[in-house]
Amino acid sequence: MNLTAIKWNSDHLTLLDQRLLPTKIEWIDLFTPTQVAQAISDMVVRGAPAIGITAAYGMALAIKTGVDRPAAAAQLLAARPTAVNLRWALERVENLGDDAIEETAIAIHQEDIANNRALGDHGKSLLREGGVITICNAGALATGGWGTALGVIRSAWNHNPNIHVYALETRPYLQGARLTAFECAQEDIPCTLITDGMAGALLATGRVHAAIVGCDRVAANGDTANKIGTYQLAVVCAHHNIPLFVAMPTSTLDTRCETGKDIPVEHRDPSEVSDFRGTPIAPDGICVWNPSFDITPAHLIAGWVTENGMWSPPGRSPFDVETGNDR
């Protein structure tokens, strides 16, 4: 698996412009932390782990260009408020000497790839032969490489090629259609694309045995912020007795947030809903509500798989992979 979205070149950062996929592959070179922050905000790069890696490299560029470190960190932190990996990466380099930041950023990138592979190995037994549904993109494009939720699917598929992915398109930004389907096609992983509104009908057919999603932040009690549409997928899964798992790198666990109510939810430009690539698809001036994430309550989640194995919030028994139940 050689698909990557982030390349460090010693004196600059190169990002795959994910806004153009799957029809166009174009790389963007960034030389300053301001450019990096703008790329994060504009979703040139997206996905919580990838945002954290990119922010760390942004701080390395601050050193190389002589930009004030606190100012650069504040600018990067403000780029997207929900993904806690952004804050986690910035705090990891905050108290380091100037000469250690680039090395640490590279280490964060490499560690993420290794952690994703470990997470995939721990989670692959959660998915058996047949259909698995996912939303958004939590694959190599959203991370340093391999992926979280799609990484678990990738690991499971390598173990059992009879797994079939059902990818929700993920309106309004279409990460499922543009990115998850793209990754699956690159590796010939069987994949069927459906619209977000088709999830309930699909689950009613019995073709899907599990759901697995990524996360941008998990509160101490297990409430999980992920791409908008995850909550309604969890509700429909619960109705059909289908377990929904969260692929959660431990860097995404935010114990400072007691519950999901404490997680900030980013609201994005109304044009992402009212327009499609610059073409209006709704009446001019119509009111738009466009939260980029929703919060799935912990009780709707069967289990959280990390690079260290299964995690559970305090007071809850961990998920037993062998029996398919809480212990």
Secondary structure, DSSP 8 states (H G I E B T S, - for coil): ----SEEE-SS-EEEE-TTSTTT---EEEE-SHHHHHHHHHTTSS-SHHHHHHHHHHHHHHHHHHT--HHHHHHHHHTS-SS-HHHHHHHHHHHTS-HHHHHHHHHHHHHHHHHHHHHHHHHHGGG--SEEEEE-S--BGGGSSSSBSHHHHHHHHHHH-TTEEEEEE--TTTTHIIIIIHHHHHHHT--EEEE-GGGHHHHHHTT-EEEEEE--SEEETTS-EEEETTHHHHHHHHHHTT--EEEE--GGGEETT-SSGGGS---B--THHHHEETTEE-S-TT-----BSEEEE-GGG--EEEETTEEE--TTS--EETTTTEE-
